[in-house]
């Protein structure tokens, strides 16, 4: 993922089974002049061709959970991503809660 996502410095996965992986990612996010470095580990469970579920297990966040659904409608692929994260660091109110 680091090859095509500019905010990632490192991204690697250790397979835990045919549909499970533990993913380590290190990078930085920017908003205007602010920069936030991060390092996180997540457990990822994949339901082939339909869903990816990611849950934070260690790192700079206090919690994180994401789901990505892949749906076909009218011959087009729709990718629906939803999630939430809670940072351990102060984030200015203009950027997020």
Buried (B, 14 or more C-beta within 10 A) or exposed (E): EBEEEEEBBEBEBEEEEEEBBBBBBBBEEEEEEEEBEBBBBBBBBBEEEEBBBBBBEEBBBEEBBBBBBBEEEEEEEEEEEEEEBEBEEEBEEEEEE
